[in-house]
Amino acid sequence: MSGFSEACALLQACRVRGTALHASPFSERRYAVCERKEDAMTVTAYRTVDVDGLDVFYREAGRPDSPTLLLLHGFPTSSHMFRELIPLLSDRFHIVAPDLPGFGQTALPSRDHFSYAFDNLAKVIRRFTEVVGLGRFAMYIFDYGAPVGLRVALAQPERISAIISQNGNAYEEGLSEGWAPFQRYWREPTPAHREALRDLLTPKSVRWQYTHGVSDPSLVSPDGSALDSYYLARPGADEAQLDLFLDYASNVALYPEIQAYLRKERPPLLAVWGRNDPFFLPAGAEAYKRDLPSAEVRFFDTGHFALETHAGPIADAIGRFMARCVAP
């Protein structure tokens, strides 16, 4: 079949399924995307659900009767960061990827009505999993997704079948010197220390987070960082993020409890780490083996947003790990 004929067939298949081939990221709530993965066709749906009065946006793909994998993004991104990973896994797993409150397409309530703290983000995500009917599931935790997901695990350990940590830290030795201005803010939450962190919300800084530690920055699409900056420019988003910068201290304080959970519950754990991350050092990945000797640790020659350059190898590692550790 010619390339043109294949394209026509794909378009017709999508029409039959009632889906769209392309959707704007700013209006993706009602659309699904047909993806080609070798000989398999996977469909990603874009949905919004009411979680106790807060609209939570999420991406969903794969068969609901397959093992579920909950994908939790970090700062300053959204579930958009999983756009390449989802079609690589959804032929084998049920994938659910929400946007955290204040991020992406999920509601950005005012600070008068919602306290931007990690305990509250975790409560929303825990309720989200109940509202959409998830039972037992594995978690992919990245950056902010780590303290959110691990709080869910602490509250309901029986629901967690496995953990994949991609630059999702739970150990003090994993914190780089780049955390020094945050730590000053934690010790002295003055307006001056708060303002000193505002530069991290600029488009230049966001783009730097995507490209630092990448051998060839031209391989990193500008779309992810541009979309993140669009969301950060919304009224109130900057102050919500600065509140979360302050509350990140609560995550570090929770590390001993998280480590005790790992020793007690012994969840299967895979750490897939961009070794050149300017925030979370390789030592944070290796530290998981202290509490979980059976933990698997894989390093990739890339930066913080490892999926931007290594989605394929990371998907392969996840597939093998889940096949060994999670019953179908």
Sequence and secondary structure as in RCSB ss.txt:
>XXXX:A:sequence
MSGFSEACALLQACRVRGTALHASPFSERRYAVCERKEDAMTVTAYRTVDVDGLDVFYREAGRPDSPTLLLLHGF
PTSSHMFRELIPLLSDRFHIVAPDLPGFGQTALPSRDHFSYAFDNLAKVIRRFTEVVGLGRFAMYIFDYGAPVGL
RVALAQPERISAIISQNGNAYEEGLSEGWAPFQRYWREPTPAHREALRDLLTPKSVRWQYTHGVSDPSLVSPDGS
ALDSYYLARPGADEAQLDLFLDYASNVALYPEIQAYLRKERPPLLAVWGRNDPFFLPAGAEAYKRDLPSAEVRFF
DTGHFALETHAGPIADAIGRFMARCVAP
>XXXX:A:secstr
  HHHHHHHHHHHHHHHT BS   TTSGGG EEEEEETTEEEEEEEEEEEETTEEEEEEEES TTS EEEEE  T
T  GGGGTTHHHHHTTTSEEEEE  TTSTTS    TTT    HHHHHHHHHHHHHHTT  SEEEEE TTHHHHHH
HHHHH GGGEEEEEESS   SGGGB GGGHHHHHHHH   HHHHHHTGGGGSHHHHHHHHHTT S GGGS SHHH
HHHHHHHTSTTHHHHHHHHHHHHHHHHHHHHHHHHHHHHH   EEEEEETT SSB HHHHHTHHHH TT EEEEE
SS S THHHHHHHHHHHHHHHHHHHS  
